[in-house]
Amino acid sequence: MLADLHNHSCLSPCGSLDLSPRNLLELGAARGLKLMALTDHNSSLNCPAFAKLCPNYGIIPIFGMEATTSEEIHILCLFTNLEASMAFNEYAYSILTPFINNPDKTGDQIYVDEEDNIEGEVEYYLVNPLDISIDYIGAKVSEYGGIVIPAHVDRPAFSMTSQLGVMVDGPWSAVECVRLPPALNDAPLNTLGYPLTTSSDAHYPEHVGRRPFELDVTAEELLPGGRGTEADMEVFKQALGKRRVK
């Protein structure tokens, strides 16, 4: 199954207004993706529309966000259950740095319905950090039934290695890399034996599906209730665990 666990939409201020959940899925399906996550910066408000639309495109949805810790490390927080993702969304917004967004300077932050109608705009700037450390975000996400994956660890900005200098152990279900094998400044990066994934980190239409990865699982295994039901989290975690790359 071709998967991509890191995608933004028109909700992320640094993303394209053309990348609504509908357009994201149209592009993903055209590029062969079968499992996609919607992970806007510090918010899941476009996930309800994403959930409604995924069955139309034959794509299994994963919900969540790309959270920014107090150290300014980006962490993918992923859920198979929409309600759990939305509950964590409320928690995340309550600990977001309360800096008012200025759309003219930092970009629009709109959330839409499945027909691309604007439902609202987020007040606080979503790229700012949450008041939670990397030491605690994994346990907090787990309380809501989700998993965590450090994002783009081999990138020199907003990554574990850029902020801490090294990879650190944690409750990571996998580690996301821009390239495999991962390297920093042409030197191999020690990812501590965690399963490795790549993802598109799509912010614009041309980014969708640029770095997918193969997940060793069938739709029947991931969706024991059949199409249109939520993915089984344990099956999802087990499939990620098979992606060990030396």
VEXSEMAR-573517 format. One line per 5 residues: number of its first residue (from 0); for each residue x, z, y of N, C-alpha, C, O. Coordinates in Angstrom, 2 decimals, padded with zeros to 5 digits. Each point is the difference from the previous one (the first is absolute). Layout:
BEGIN
NUM = X/Z/Y/X/Z/Y/X/Z/Y/X/Z/Y | ...
This chain:
BEGIN
0 = 000.85/000.00/-001.19/-000.85/000.00/001.19/000.89/000.00/001.24/000.88/000.85/000.14 | -001.12/-001.81/000.76/000.78/-000.08/001.22/-000.59/000.98/001.03/-001.19/-000.07/000.32 | 002.03/000.97/000.19/-000.47/001.10/000.85/000.77/000.06/001.30/001.16/-000.43/000.09 | -001.82/000.97/000.93/000.63/000.22/001.30/-000.63/001.26/000.59/-001.19/000.02/000.32 | 001.99/001.03/-000.16/-000.51/001.32/000.38/000.26/000.37/001.46/-000.12/001.17/000.36
5 = 000.47/-002.13/000.47/000.31/000.32/001.40/-000.47/-001.15/000.89/000.68/-001.02/000.13 | -001.85/001.20/000.47/-000.57/-001.02/000.88/-000.71/000.67/001.17/-000.67/001.02/-000.15 | 000.82/-001.62/001.32/-000.66/000.48/001.20/-001.14/-000.94/000.38/-000.12/-001.10/-000.54 | -000.71/001.57/001.46/-001.11/-000.81/000.49/-000.06/000.11/001.52/000.92/000.53/000.63 | -001.99/-001.03/-000.06/-000.20/000.05/001.45/-000.10/001.42/000.54/-000.03/000.20/001.21
10 = -000.03/000.79/-002.08/-000.02/001.40/000.43/001.37/000.47/000.46/000.09/000.85/000.88 | 000.97/-001.37/-001.47/001.35/000.39/000.39/000.36/-000.66/001.32/-000.13/-001.22/000.13 | 000.58/001.99/000.86/000.24/-000.58/001.33/001.11/-001.04/000.03/000.04/-000.85/000.89 | 000.86/000.91/-001.87/001.08/-000.97/-000.08/-000.37/-001.19/-000.87/000.83/-000.88/-000.25 | -002.09/000.82/-000.21/-000.45/-001.08/-000.86/-000.82/-001.02/000.76/-000.35/000.19/001.16
15 = 000.06/-001.28/-001.84/-000.76/-001.09/000.60/-001.50/000.29/-000.02/-000.52/000.52/-000.99 | -000.16/-000.84/002.07/-001.46/000.13/000.04/-000.66/-001.01/-000.95/-001.17/000.16/-000.35 | 001.91/-001.18/-000.07/-000.53/-000.97/-000.95/-000.04/000.55/-001.43/-000.64/-000.58/-000.87 | 001.33/001.70/000.63/000.10/000.51/-001.36/-001.07/001.06/-000.25/000.31/001.18/-000.17 | -001.56/-001.62/000.14/-001.10/000.87/-000.40/000.07/000.22/-001.50/000.69/-000.75/-000.68
20 = -001.39/001.75/000.15/-000.03/000.16/-001.46/-000.42/-001.27/-000.73/000.55/-000.33/-001.05 | -001.52/-000.39/001.61/-000.44/-001.24/-000.62/001.12/-001.03/-000.06/000.26/-000.59/-001.05 | 000.40/000.36/002.18/001.07/-000.98/000.02/001.18/000.41/-000.86/000.63/-000.83/-000.65 | -000.34/002.13/000.63/001.07/000.51/-000.86/-000.28/-000.34/-001.46/000.89/-000.45/-000.72 | -002.12/000.66/000.28/-000.36/-000.26/-001.38/-000.05/-001.49/-000.32/000.41/-000.42/-001.08
25 = -000.89/-000.37/002.01/-000.01/-001.45/-000.21/001.41/-000.52/-000.24/000.24/-000.80/-000.91 | 000.69/001.25/001.73/001.39/-000.43/-000.13/000.63/000.55/-001.28/000.73/-000.71/-000.69 | -001.01/001.98/000.39/000.55/000.59/-001.20/-000.46/-000.70/-001.26/000.79/-000.26/-000.90 | -002.09/-000.05/000.83/-000.54/-000.70/-001.16/000.60/-001.40/-000.12/000.32/-000.45/-001.11 | -000.17/-000.23/002.23/000.58/-001.35/-000.02/001.44/000.01/-000.47/000.50/-001.00/-000.51
30 = 000.17/002.13/000.69/001.41/000.11/-000.39/000.18/000.72/-001.33/001.12/000.40/-000.35 | -002.21/-000.23/-000.39/000.08/000.46/-001.38/-000.03/001.49/-000.22/000.22/000.46/-001.12 | -000.47/000.32/002.16/-000.02/001.46/-000.17/-001.26/000.44/-000.74/-001.09/-000.54/000.21 | 001.25/001.52/-001.08/-001.12/000.55/-000.77/-000.26/001.47/000.31/-001.06/000.52/-000.34 | 002.02/000.14/000.97/-000.15/001.40/000.42/000.64/000.13/001.36/001.16/-000.37/000.19
35 = -001.92/000.92/000.78/000.52/000.15/001.36/-000.36/001.37/000.55/-001.06/000.55/-000.30 | 001.96/-000.01/001.10/-000.28/001.23/000.74/-000.07/-000.33/001.48/000.75/-000.84/000.50 | -001.67/001.51/000.19/-000.07/-000.08/001.46/000.58/001.29/000.55/-000.51/001.09/-000.27 | 001.58/-001.22/001.05/000.78/001.18/000.42/000.35/-000.10/001.48/001.16/-000.19/000.35 | -002.15/000.32/000.51/000.26/-000.01/001.43/000.74/001.27/000.41/000.03/000.99/-000.73
40 = 000.57/-001.04/001.90/000.75/001.16/000.49/-000.93/001.20/000.21/-000.91/-000.04/000.84 | 001.13/001.09/-001.61/-000.66/001.30/000.18/-001.52/-000.06/000.02/-000.65/000.88/000.57 | 000.06/-001.92/-001.17/-001.45/-000.11/000.01/-000.52/-000.86/-001.15/000.64/-000.96/-000.42 | -001.83/001.34/-000.08/-000.66/-000.76/-001.07/-001.34/-000.58/000.46/-000.84/-000.35/-000.83 | 000.63/000.25/002.12/-001.32/-000.35/000.51/-000.45/-001.42/-000.33/-001.19/-000.30/000.10
45 = 002.09/-000.58/-000.49/-000.42/-001.33/-000.44/-000.17/-000.09/-001.51/-000.32/-001.06/-000.53 | 000.53/002.17/-000.17/-000.15/-000.01/-001.45/-001.44/-000.17/-000.48/-000.20/-000.65/-001.03 | -000.83/001.18/001.71/-001.37/-000.24/-000.47/-000.35/-001.49/-000.05/-000.60/-000.45/-000.97 | 000.96/-000.30/002.00/-000.26/-001.44/-000.03/000.82/-000.67/-001.09/-000.49/-000.89/-000.69 | 001.73/001.31/000.54/000.88/-000.51/-001.05/-000.62/000.23/-001.38/000.03/-000.90/-000.84
50 = -000.58/002.08/000.62/-000.61/000.34/-001.28/-001.19/-000.90/-000.31/-000.18/-000.45/-001.13 | -000.64/000.18/002.14/-001.18/-000.84/-000.21/000.38/-001.44/-000.32/-000.70/-000.68/-000.74 | 001.81/000.22/001.31/000.37/-001.40/-000.11/000.83/-000.33/-001.24/-000.04/-001.13/-000.49 | 000.79/002.09/-000.02/000.93/-000.28/-001.11/-000.66/-000.68/-001.20/000.58/-000.95/-000.53 | -001.76/001.39/000.07/-000.60/-000.68/-001.16/-000.26/-001.49/000.23/000.04/-000.78/-000.94
55 = -000.30/000.38/002.19/-000.25/-001.41/000.30/001.23/-000.87/-000.23/-000.12/-001.21/-000.19 | 001.30/001.84/000.21/001.24/-000.76/-000.13/000.72/000.28/-001.32/001.12/-000.47/-000.21 | -001.76/001.22/-000.68/000.62/000.29/-001.28/001.24/000.87/000.12/000.90/-000.09/-000.84 | -000.84/000.92/001.88/001.16/000.85/000.24/-000.37/001.46/-000.19/-001.04/000.45/000.49 | 001.86/000.29/-001.21/-000.21/001.43/-000.21/000.56/000.75/001.21/001.16/-000.20/000.35
60 = -001.97/001.05/000.28/000.46/000.66/001.22/000.68/001.34/-000.24/-000.38/000.77/-000.88 | 001.40/-000.52/001.69/000.61/001.31/000.15/-000.11/000.35/001.48/000.23/-000.85/000.86 | -000.59/002.09/-000.57/-000.28/000.41/001.38/001.08/000.96/000.48/000.66/000.66/-000.80 | -000.51/-000.58/002.12/000.94/000.99/000.51/000.51/-000.31/001.38/-000.70/-000.56/000.83 | 001.95/000.94/-000.62/000.64/-000.19/001.31/001.50/000.06/-000.16/000.52/000.47/-001.02
65 = 000.17/-000.97/002.04/001.43/000.22/000.13/000.16/001.15/000.98/-000.06/-000.19/001.22 | 000.26/001.38/-001.75/000.12/001.19/000.84/001.41/000.11/000.56/000.97/-000.42/-000.63 | -000.88/000.99/001.82/001.29/000.27/000.63/000.19/001.50/000.04/-000.77/000.71/000.64 | 001.79/-000.21/-001.33/000.25/001.44/-000.02/000.61/000.45/001.33/000.31/-000.81/000.86 | -000.16/002.12/-000.72/000.60/000.55/001.22/001.43/-000.46/000.19/000.52/000.03/001.12
70 = 000.15/-000.44/-002.20/001.36/-000.55/000.10/000.00/-001.49/000.34/001.06/-000.61/000.10 | -002.27/000.03/000.07/-000.18/-001.43/000.24/000.44/-000.82/-001.21/000.66/-001.04/000.13 | -001.03/001.53/-001.30/000.19/-000.72/-001.26/-001.35/-000.56/-000.43/-001.00/000.73/-000.01 | 000.95/-001.99/-000.33/-001.23/-000.63/-000.44/-000.21/000.22/-001.50/000.88/-000.26/-000.82 | -002.07/000.76/000.49/-000.36/000.31/-001.38/-001.35/-000.65/-000.31/-000.97/000.21/000.73
75 = 000.90/-001.00/-001.80/-001.27/-000.55/-000.43/-000.78/001.08/-000.73/000.48/000.59/-000.97 | -001.70/-000.33/001.44/-000.91/000.98/-000.62/-001.14/-000.80/-000.62/-000.79/-000.61/000.73 | 000.69/000.60/-002.05/-000.88/-000.92/-000.70/-001.04/000.73/-000.85/000.29/001.01/-000.64 | -001.51/-001.56/000.67/-001.13/000.59/-000.71/-000.76/-001.11/-000.72/-000.11/-001.12/000.50 | -000.42/001.44/-001.66/-000.90/-000.94/-000.68/-001.45/000.26/000.39/-000.85/-000.85/-000.23
80 = 000.57/002.00/000.81/-001.35/000.39/000.39/-000.15/-000.12/001.51/000.76/000.61/000.75 | -001.74/-001.38/-000.30/-000.19/-000.23/001.44/-000.32/001.29/000.74/000.54/000.26/001.07 | -001.43/000.56/-001.64/-000.40/001.24/000.68/001.19/000.92/000.19/000.13/000.66/001.03 | 000.76/-000.59/-002.03/001.20/000.83/000.13/000.90/-000.52/001.11/000.57/000.78/000.76 | -000.43/-002.09/-000.69/000.81/-000.60/001.04/-000.57/000.31/001.39/000.76/000.29/000.93
85 = -002.08/-000.35/-000.80/-000.61/000.27/001.29/000.08/001.48/000.38/000.11/000.34/001.18 | -000.16/000.52/-002.17/000.17/001.43/000.27/001.43/000.28/000.48/000.21/000.77/000.93 | 000.77/-001.40/-001.58/001.38/000.18/000.45/000.19/-000.61/001.38/000.78/000.51/000.80 | -001.49/-001.60/-000.51/000.04/-000.61/001.32/-000.39/001.01/001.09/000.65/000.07/001.04 | -001.70/000.69/-001.29/-000.44/001.00/000.98/001.07/001.07/000.21/000.27/000.43/001.12
90 = 000.34/000.00/-002.23/001.06/000.99/000.11/001.18/-000.56/000.81/000.52/000.66/000.89 | -000.11/-001.89/-001.21/001.15/-000.60/000.67/-000.25/-000.12/001.50/000.89/000.27/000.81 | -002.09/-000.68/-000.44/-000.29/-000.17/001.43/000.02/001.35/000.73/000.31/000.06/001.19 | -000.65/001.00/-001.91/-000.02/001.33/000.63/001.41/000.51/000.30/000.17/000.90/000.81 | 000.86/-001.49/-001.47/001.38/000.45/000.24/000.84/-001.12/000.61/001.23/000.09/000.02
95 = -001.89/-001.15/000.47/000.71/-001.07/000.68/000.37/000.43/001.42/-000.80/000.65/000.68 | 002.00/-000.99/-000.24/000.41/000.30/001.37/-001.05/-000.56/000.97/-000.24/-001.21/-000.01 | -000.38/002.05/000.84/-001.13/-000.44/000.83/000.42/-000.75/001.26/-000.16/000.50/001.11 | 000.70/-001.68/-001.31/000.43/-000.86/001.09/-000.99/-001.15/000.11/-000.15/-000.77/-000.95 | -000.52/000.63/002.08/-001.04/-001.01/000.16/000.60/-001.40/-000.06/001.00/-000.30/000.66
100 = -001.62/-000.57/-001.48/000.48/-001.37/-000.11/-000.37/-000.81/001.24/-001.09/000.15/000.55 | 002.01/-000.99/-000.13/-000.25/-000.95/001.08/000.06/-001.40/-000.61/001.10/-000.54/-000.17 | -002.24/-000.06/-000.15/000.01/-001.29/-000.70/000.79/-001.09/000.71/000.60/-000.85/-000.65 | -000.59/000.86/001.98/000.73/-001.03/000.74/001.51/000.10/-000.22/000.72/-001.00/000.11 | -000.24/002.21/-000.40/001.44/000.20/-000.17/000.42/000.12/-001.46/001.06/-000.49/-000.39
105 = -001.88/001.14/-000.43/000.42/000.30/-001.37/-000.85/-000.67/-001.06/000.32/000.11/-001.19 | -001.39/-000.80/001.57/-000.77/-000.75/-000.98/-001.35/000.62/-000.30/-000.20/001.20/000.16 | -000.73/-002.05/-000.60/-001.35/000.44/-000.35/000.00/000.72/-001.35/000.83/-000.27/-000.86 | -001.77/001.19/000.71/-000.16/000.78/-001.24/-001.48/-000.03/-000.39/-000.70/001.00/000.14 | 000.24/-002.14/-000.63/-001.42/-000.16/-000.27/-000.29/000.06/-001.49/000.79/-000.46/-000.83
110 = -001.93/001.03/000.50/-000.49/-000.04/-001.37/-001.31/-000.76/-000.03/-000.79/000.05/000.95 | 000.56/-000.75/-002.06/-001.08/-000.98/-000.07/-000.82/000.21/-001.27/000.38/000.76/-000.89 | -001.53/-001.45/000.83/-000.78/-000.01/-001.23/000.38/-001.22/-000.83/000.92/-000.73/000.36 | -001.62/000.52/-001.47/000.37/-001.08/-000.91/-000.26/-001.38/000.58/000.46/-001.00/-000.54 | -001.21/000.93/001.66/-000.26/-001.28/000.67/000.91/-000.21/001.21/-000.21/-000.92/000.78
115 = 001.20/001.77/-000.63/000.96/-000.05/001.11/-000.60/000.44/001.33/000.58/-000.26/001.06 | -001.72/000.92/-001.10/-000.56/000.55/001.22/000.73/001.29/000.36/000.23/000.84/-000.87 | 000.14/-000.67/002.12/000.73/001.19/000.43/-000.91/001.22/-000.05/-001.08/000.00/000.60 | 001.51/001.02/-001.30/-000.75/001.24/-000.09/000.51/001.07/000.95/-000.75/000.89/000.40 | 002.01/-000.98/-000.03/000.55/001.00/000.91/001.48/-000.22/000.21/000.61/-000.90/-000.59
120 = -000.03/001.74/001.44/001.43/-000.07/000.31/000.55/001.43/-000.01/-000.62/000.91/000.53 | 001.78/-000.73/-001.14/000.60/001.31/-000.13/000.64/000.41/001.33/000.70/-000.80/000.63 | -000.94/002.04/-000.23/000.46/000.47/001.32/001.49/000.30/000.03/000.70/-000.45/000.91 | -000.20/001.21/-001.90/001.40/000.40/000.01/000.88/-001.11/-000.58/-000.40/-000.72/-000.91 | 001.61/000.61/001.45/000.95/-001.01/-000.43/000.43/000.28/-001.44/000.57/001.05/-000.30
125 = -000.84/-001.99/-000.59/000.14/000.24/-001.44/001.43/-000.06/-000.51/000.27/000.42/-001.12 | 000.65/-000.94/001.90/001.39/-000.09/-000.47/000.75/001.32/000.18/001.07/000.18/-000.57 | -001.62/000.72/001.34/000.66/001.30/000.19/000.02/000.81/-001.29/-000.79/-000.27/-000.91 | 001.69/001.25/000.80/000.10/000.78/-001.24/-001.13/001.01/-000.17/-000.62/000.46/000.96 | 000.39/-000.13/-002.22/-000.90/001.10/-000.35/000.79/001.30/000.02/001.22/000.00/-000.15
130 = -001.92/001.10/000.33/000.65/001.31/000.00/000.09/000.52/-001.43/-000.59/001.01/-000.36 | 001.36/-001.74/-000.45/000.24/000.41/-001.38/001.35/-000.56/-000.44/000.32/-001.15/000.28 | 000.46/001.97/-000.95/001.34/-000.37/-000.43/-000.03/-000.78/-001.31/-000.96/000.08/-000.77 | 002.03/-000.82/000.53/000.16/-000.68/-001.27/000.01/000.99/-001.16/-000.32/-000.36/-001.14 | 000.68/001.61/001.41/000.03/001.02/-001.04/-001.39/000.36/-000.50/-000.14/000.53/-001.10
135 = -000.89/-000.81/001.89/-001.35/000.47/-000.33/-001.04/-001.11/-000.16/-001.08/000.25/-000.53 | 001.39/-001.46/000.97/-001.03/-001.03/000.00/-000.43/-000.38/-001.42/-001.17/-000.31/-000.22 | 002.10/000.32/-000.72/-000.36/-000.34/-001.38/-001.01/000.96/-000.59/-000.97/-000.42/-000.62 | 001.20/001.71/000.82/-000.92/001.00/-000.52/-001.35/-000.10/000.69/-001.04/000.19/-000.64 | 001.04/-000.50/001.93/-001.27/-000.11/000.73/-000.80/-001.19/-000.49/-001.21/000.12/-000.21
140 = 001.84/-001.25/000.04/-000.69/-001.19/-000.51/-000.53/000.26/-001.40/-001.10/-000.45/-000.34 | 001.86/001.16/-000.47/-000.43/000.33/-001.35/-001.28/000.84/000.01/-000.83/-000.13/-000.90 | 000.69/001.01/001.89/-001.22/000.80/000.12/-001.24/-000.88/000.12/-001.09/000.39/-000.42 | 001.26/-001.56/000.98/-001.11/-000.94/000.19/-000.09/-001.02/-001.14/-000.83/-000.90/000.03 | 001.70/001.05/-001.03/-000.05/-000.89/-001.15/000.82/-001.26/000.11/-000.20/-000.94/-000.76
145 = 001.14/000.92/001.73/000.79/-001.20/000.21/001.44/000.14/-000.45/000.42/001.05/-000.50 | 000.33/-002.12/000.68/001.43/-000.03/-000.33/000.77/-000.46/001.24/-000.57/-000.54/000.94 | 001.88/000.77/-000.96/000.84/-000.37/001.14/001.17/-000.86/-000.46/000.58/000.21/-001.06 | -000.25/-001.19/001.91/001.13/-000.91/-000.23/000.76/-000.15/001.31/-000.56/-000.52/000.96 | 001.81/000.96/-000.88/000.78/-000.23/001.21/000.11/-001.50/000.27/000.29/-000.79/-000.90
150 = -000.52/000.40/002.16/-000.04/-001.42/000.36/001.38/-000.52/000.39/000.82/000.72/000.58 | -000.59/-001.99/-000.91/001.18/-000.79/000.39/001.26/000.87/000.17/000.56/000.09/001.09 | -000.15/000.55/-002.18/001.12/000.95/000.08/001.33/-000.67/000.33/000.95/000.67/000.40 | -000.87/-001.98/-000.57/001.24/-000.72/000.31/-000.07/-000.69/001.36/000.73/-000.96/000.25 | -001.61/001.44/000.61/-000.11/-000.55/001.35/000.61/001.00/000.99/-000.15/001.20/-000.18
155 = 000.84/-001.70/001.23/000.69/000.91/000.93/-000.88/000.58/001.10/000.49/000.28/001.10 | -001.78/-000.11/-001.37/-000.89/000.62/000.99/-001.22/000.55/-000.72/-000.53/-000.64/-000.91 | 000.08/001.81/001.32/-001.20/000.65/-000.53/000.01/000.11/-001.53/-001.04/-000.11/-000.65 | 002.20/000.32/000.10/000.13/000.16/-001.45/000.67/001.32/-000.32/000.57/000.65/000.88 | -000.63/-000.27/-002.13/000.65/001.23/-000.42/001.50/-000.05/000.28/000.59/000.98/000.45
160 = 000.03/-002.14/-000.72/001.44/-000.10/000.18/000.39/-000.09/001.47/001.05/000.50/000.39 | -001.88/-001.13/000.43/000.34/-000.10/001.42/-000.12/001.35/000.69/000.74/000.28/000.94 | -001.69/000.55/-001.39/-000.25/001.27/000.68/000.80/001.16/-000.60/000.38/000.93/000.71 | -000.12/-000.99/-002.01/000.70/001.10/-000.66/001.42/-000.37/-000.44/000.82/000.88/-000.26 | -000.55/-002.17/000.18/001.33/-000.45/-000.42/000.12/-000.24/-001.49/000.91/-000.70/-000.44
165 = -001.82/001.29/-000.35/000.04/-000.12/-001.45/-001.43/-000.01/-000.55/-000.95/000.33/000.70 | 000.83/-000.71/-001.96/-001.25/000.20/-000.73/-000.09/001.45/-000.43/001.01/000.61/-000.36 | -002.21/-000.04/000.39/-000.19/001.36/-000.47/-001.08/000.02/-001.08/-000.91/-000.83/-000.01 | 001.03/001.79/-000.88/-001.00/000.16/-001.06/-001.33/000.45/000.59/-000.05/000.64/001.05 | -001.02/-001.00/-001.74/-001.33/000.40/000.42/-001.02/-000.44/-001.04/000.38/-000.53/-001.04
170 = -001.64/000.73/001.31/-001.06/-000.36/-000.96/-000.35/-001.48/000.10/-001.18/-000.36/000.02 | 002.19/-000.50/000.03/-000.22/-001.43/000.24/-000.42/-000.70/-001.30/000.69/000.11/-001.01 | -001.80/-000.82/001.05/-000.43/-000.78/-001.15/000.81/-001.27/-000.14/000.08/-000.58/-001.08 | 000.51/000.14/002.16/000.90/-001.16/000.03/000.71/000.04/001.34/-000.27/000.86/000.84 | 001.18/-001.80/-000.64/000.72/-000.15/001.26/-000.08/-001.47/000.38/000.31/-000.88/-000.80
175 = -000.74/000.63/002.04/-000.14/-001.39/000.45/001.29/-000.47/000.66/000.61/000.70/000.80 | -000.20/-001.92/-001.17/001.20/-000.61/000.55/-000.36/-001.36/000.61/-000.97/-000.63/-000.40 | 001.76/000.22/001.35/-000.17/-001.35/000.54/000.56/-001.01/-000.98/-000.56/-001.08/-000.19 | 001.68/001.43/-000.44/000.64/-000.91/-000.96/000.41/000.77/-001.25/000.24/001.20/000.04 | -000.17/-001.93/-001.13/000.51/000.55/-001.24/001.20/-000.83/-000.46/-000.09/-001.23/-000.04
180 = 001.22/001.88/-000.30/000.24/001.44/000.10/000.15/000.43/001.46/000.49/-000.77/000.82 | -000.90/002.00/-000.50/000.07/000.46/001.39/001.44/000.28/000.44/000.82/000.46/-000.79 | -000.55/-000.76/002.05/001.34/000.24/000.54/-000.13/000.32/001.48/-000.94/-000.43/000.67 | 001.90/001.20/-000.17/000.11/000.30/001.42/001.38/-000.40/000.46/001.01/000.43/-000.56 | -000.96/-001.28/001.61/001.29/-000.47/000.51/000.86/-000.58/-001.12/001.21/000.22/-000.08
185 = -001.89/-000.97/-000.80/000.65/-000.70/-001.12/000.53/000.95/-001.08/000.68/-000.45/-000.93 | -000.99/001.74/001.04/000.41/000.96/-001.04/-001.21/000.36/-000.84/-001.08/000.22/000.55 | 001.22/-000.14/-001.88/-001.14/000.36/-000.85/-000.60/001.33/000.41/000.72/000.95/000.33 | -002.06/-000.88/-000.36/-000.70/001.22/000.38/-000.42/000.75/-001.26/-000.63/-000.57/-000.89 | 000.97/001.86/000.82/-000.39/000.83/-001.12/-001.44/000.46/000.19/-000.27/000.83/000.86
190 = -000.65/-001.37/-001.65/-001.41/000.35/000.11/-000.42/001.07/-001.01/-001.19/000.18/-000.27 | 002.16/000.51/-000.28/-000.21/001.22/-000.79/-000.86/-000.22/-001.25/-000.60/000.94/-000.51 | 000.55/-002.16/000.03/-000.69/-000.27/-001.25/-001.51/-000.15/000.10/-000.67/-000.10/-001.03 | 000.13/000.07/002.25/-001.45/-000.17/000.15/-000.40/-001.45/-000.29/000.81/-000.91/000.19 | -002.04/000.68/-000.64/-000.49/-001.37/-000.14/000.04/-000.70/001.36/-000.29/000.60/001.03
195 = 000.66/-001.88/-001.05/000.15/-000.74/001.24/-001.06/-001.09/000.13/-000.35/-000.67/-000.97 | -000.16/000.51/002.17/-000.93/-001.07/000.31/000.49/-000.74/001.23/000.85/000.49/000.75 | -001.39/-001.67/-000.56/000.13/-000.70/001.28/-001.41/-000.21/000.53/-000.96/-000.04/-000.78 | 000.81/-000.09/002.08/-001.31/-000.25/000.59/000.17/-000.79/001.29/001.09/-000.03/000.58 | -002.16/-000.60/-000.14/000.11/-000.93/001.11/000.11/000.68/001.36/000.58/-000.57/000.92
200 = -001.12/001.79/-000.78/-000.07/000.64/001.32/-000.59/-000.99/001.00/000.52/-000.17/001.10 | -001.61/-000.47/-001.51/-000.58/-001.07/000.80/-000.63/000.55/001.28/-000.83/000.91/-000.04 | 001.24/-001.48/001.17/-000.60/000.28/001.30/-000.66/-001.24/000.59/-000.84/000.10/000.90 | 001.21/-001.27/-001.42/-000.50/-001.27/000.49/-000.40/-000.86/-001.20/000.49/000.21/-001.10 | -001.38/-001.18/001.31/-000.47/-000.81/-001.13/001.13/-000.63/-000.82/-000.09/-000.08/-001.22
205 = 001.13/-000.37/001.88/001.09/-000.66/-000.73/000.80/000.96/-000.87/000.79/-000.44/-000.84 | -000.97/001.75/001.03/000.72/000.98/-000.82/-000.69/000.29/-001.33/000.64/000.48/-000.93 | -001.91/-000.77/000.82/-000.78/000.42/-001.18/000.55/-000.66/-001.26/000.15/-001.22/-000.07 | 000.14/002.05/-000.93/000.46/-000.50/-001.28/001.45/-000.45/-000.03/000.40/-000.72/-000.92 | 000.41/001.15/001.91/001.38/-000.50/000.03/000.93/000.74/-000.94/001.03/-000.54/-000.41
210 = -001.37/001.79/000.04/000.87/000.76/-000.90/-000.82/000.79/-001.03/000.15/001.22/-000.09 | -001.00/-001.86/-000.68/-000.77/000.73/-001.01/000.89/000.38/-001.19/001.15/-000.41/-000.08 | -001.70/001.20/-000.81/000.73/000.36/-001.22/-000.97/-000.04/-001.17/-001.22/000.02/000.19 | 001.77/-000.08/-001.39/-000.83/-000.05/-001.21/-000.24/001.42/-000.52/000.93/000.77/-000.21 | -002.20/-000.45/000.01/-000.40/001.29/-000.55/-000.45/-000.22/-001.42/-000.90/-000.81/-000.25
215 = 001.52/001.51/-000.69/-000.24/-000.22/-001.43/-001.28/000.73/-000.43/000.06/001.07/-000.61 | -001.21/-001.66/000.93/-001.28/000.57/-000.34/-001.04/-001.12/000.07/000.17/-000.95/000.76 | -001.22/001.06/-001.53/-001.08/-000.97/000.07/-001.14/000.54/000.84/-000.11/001.21/000.22 | -000.73/-002.11/000.25/-001.17/000.42/000.77/-000.91/000.88/-000.84/-000.61/000.94/000.51 | 000.51/-001.23/-001.79/-000.85/000.79/-000.88/000.51/001.42/-000.15/-000.78/000.95/-000.08
220 = 002.10/-000.79/000.05/000.59/001.34/-000.09/-000.17/000.76/001.31/-000.30/001.19/000.01 | 000.48/-001.90/001.10/-000.06/000.64/001.30/-001.43/000.31/000.44/-000.24/000.93/000.77 | -000.70/-001.72/-001.27/-001.41/000.16/000.37/-000.84/000.26/-001.25/-000.74/-000.88/-000.44 | 000.84/002.06/-000.14/-000.75/000.28/-001.24/-001.51/-000.09/000.20/-000.74/-000.22/-000.96 | 000.28/000.37/002.20/-001.44/-000.10/000.29/-000.44/-001.42/000.29/-001.19/-000.24/000.24
225 = 002.12/-000.70/-000.25/-000.33/-001.38/000.29/000.24/-000.37/001.45/000.26/000.87/000.83 | -000.36/-002.15/-000.54/000.19/-000.50/001.35/-000.97/000.66/000.98/-001.16/000.24/-000.32 | 001.65/000.04/001.52/-000.82/000.63/001.00/000.06/001.51/-000.02/-000.60/000.65/000.85 | 001.32/-000.07/-001.83/000.17/001.45/-000.08/001.40/000.36/000.51/000.84/-000.88/000.20 | -000.59/002.15/000.00/001.31/000.40/000.51/001.04/-000.02/-001.11/-000.32/000.22/-001.17
230 = 001.56/-000.48/001.56/001.10/-000.01/-000.95/000.27/001.41/-000.52/-000.24/000.99/000.69 | 000.74/-000.93/-001.90/000.36/001.27/-000.63/001.37/000.43/000.52/000.99/-000.70/-000.23 | -000.92/001.83/000.93/001.24/000.45/000.59/001.09/000.25/-001.02/001.16/-000.35/000.23 | -001.51/000.95/-001.37/001.01/000.30/-001.00/000.59/-001.29/-000.58/001.20/-000.08/-000.23 | -002.04/-000.90/-000.01/000.48/-001.30/-000.50/000.90/-000.65/001.05/001.03/-000.58/-000.33
235 = -001.44/000.68/001.59/000.79/-000.55/001.09/001.38/000.65/000.06/001.01/-000.70/000.13 | -000.96/002.01/-000.21/001.28/000.72/000.04/000.87/-000.36/-001.19/001.21/-000.18/000.14 | -001.81/000.08/-001.31/000.76/-000.37/-001.19/000.60/-001.39/000.12/001.14/-000.23/-000.40 | -001.90/-000.70/000.97/000.49/-001.36/000.18/001.18/-000.01/000.98/000.99/-000.69/-000.23 | -001.10/001.46/001.33/001.11/000.09/000.94/001.24/000.58/-000.68/001.13/-000.42/000.28
240 = -001.35/001.40/-001.16/001.11/000.65/-000.67/000.81/-000.92/-000.90/001.13/000.32/-000.35 | -001.70/-001.46/-000.03/000.72/-000.95/-000.84/001.01/-000.81/000.78/000.84/-000.69/-000.58 | -000.93/000.75/001.91/000.85/-000.85/000.82/001.33/000.67/000.33/000.37/000.13/001.17 | 000.32/000.30/-002.18/001.31/000.60/000.25/001.05/-001.10/000.07/000.17/-000.78/-000.93 | 000.52/000.74/002.04/001.02/-001.01/000.23/001.32/000.71/000.22/000.10/000.87/000.87
245 = 000.88/-001.21/-001.64/001.32/000.65/000.09/000.67/-000.34/001.32/001.11/000.46/000.27
